[in-house]
Amino acid sequence: MDKKDKQQLSEIDICDLFITPAIKDAGWDQMQQIRREVTLTPGPVVVRGNMSARNKKKKKFADYVLSWEPGIPLAVVEAKDNNYTVSHGIQQALGYAEILEVPCAFSSNGDAFASHNKVPGTGEDIETQFALETFPPLETLWQRYKQFRGIEDKSEDLVVQPYHLDSSGKEPRYYQVEAINRTVEAVAKEERGHPTIISVHNRE
């Protein structure tokens, strides 16, 4: 596809035709590890007289949240249509990465990826750009996450223990997930080899 035709595509088209396939080709499971349009803030409550409602326009949506497994986010990807530069969405992605407290933020316009890595290794740059075909695999971002969060290899089994959902079946909000993960990580630094069960009560 030539550049002119690509610039006619919508952001959703760019995601479906270029970004999602590139992430999947790097070994990410679309059903378990790739989430699209993830709400990160519920939006403020707007009060008018005796009426109140959430202002949905103030909600923040991450185009992609990539997870080790459900409940353990590792990175954020912000998508833009091809009329923008590759790195145009990186500041937005960084904002979402701060909310989720993850080390990796990416942006893409369908031509390539821009990356910001808060835990660069020896010889690695904090900010880089790379081809669609070279998106980092799951294990690479998991190792960055562990380094960023101070998770030791011997604590990994405890940290990834699945938590118990209550009978409502509702998925925890991102800040509840973060509270759970921080609690488990704190326990992991104190204990070794003792499974922990945490119950999540999600109420509107």
C-alpha positions, 0 to 999 in steps of 0.5 A: 500500500502506498503512503497516499492510500495509507493516509486515507485509512482511519485509526481503526483501520491502522490498528486492524491492518498494521498494529494488531498484526504486528503485535500478534506476530511478535507472539502476543495472544490476542484473546488473553494478552492484547486489550483494545480501548481500555478505560483508565478513568471513570470520568468526573461526576458532573452535577446540575441541580438535582441531577448528576451523571458521569462526564464520559467525554473526560474518560481516558482510553488506552488504545492497547494495553498489553498484559502478561496475563489478565490483571498484570499489564505490562505496556501501553500502545497508542495508535494514530492514523497515518497522517501523524508521525510515528511518535505523535502518540508517545506522550499520550501513551506515557500518560497512560503508562504512568496511570498503570505504573508500567515501564513501556509505552509505544505509539504507532501510525502503522509505519513503525513503532516509537518506544519509551522504555523506563528501564533500558539495559546496557547500550539501550536507548530510553526512546527508540523507533523500530519497524513493525516487524520487530515489536518486542515479544512478551518475555522481553516486556515481562523482564522490563516489568519485573525490573521496574517493579523490583520483582525477583525471579524467585518471587515470580510464581507468587506474583502471577497467582490468579486472584479470585473474583467475587460472584458479580463477575465484574472485572476489577477496575485498573486501580483495583488491579494495581492495588492487588498487584502492589499488595502481592508484590509486597508479600512476595518480598517477605514470603517465599512459596506461600500462595496468596488468595485475594478477593476482589469486590467490585461495586459500582 
